[in-house]
């Protein structure tokens, strides 16, 4: 078990390592060196990495506070499910009511990696590869449908 400070340092080391890993990706070199994440150009729609001890998530998240607004955007995305999932080897998880660690209800379309242990530094290269590969797919899928959402 980690102390609060050790856990904080572990997370910092992890994200710094992921930043270094990301700098080596050709995909980001053509994308101004950064992931889209919060800069989707669509309000309340973000691309996210969610790292927990035994579960790694790459997600497209709809986080408007108004459930009706979230539902409308989720419904629009669902119309393009085939296009969005085309980039992925397996179907994505479409969760209309996903509760985040902070207790907020959001809509999430995501893939998750199990079998990793975030606390094991030896797992980090596999986690980085999972996160980067799937975020590249998620970004490409989002960009294909972005204009259709407006």
HELIX and SHEET records of a PDB file:
HELIX    1   1 UNK A    4  UNK A   23  1                                  20    
HELIX    2   2 UNK A   26  UNK A   29  1                                   4    
HELIX    3   3 UNK A   67  UNK A   79  1                                  13    
HELIX    4   4 UNK A   81  UNK A   85  1                                   5    
HELIX    5   5 UNK A  121  UNK A  123  5                                   3    
HELIX    6   6 UNK A  124  UNK A  149  1                                  26    
SHEET    1   A 4 UNK A  45  UNK A  51  0                                        
SHEET    2   A 4 UNK A  55  UNK A  62 -1                                        
SHEET    3   A 4 UNK A 105  UNK A 114 -1                                        
SHEET    4   A 4 UNK A  93  UNK A  99 -1                                        
END                                                                             
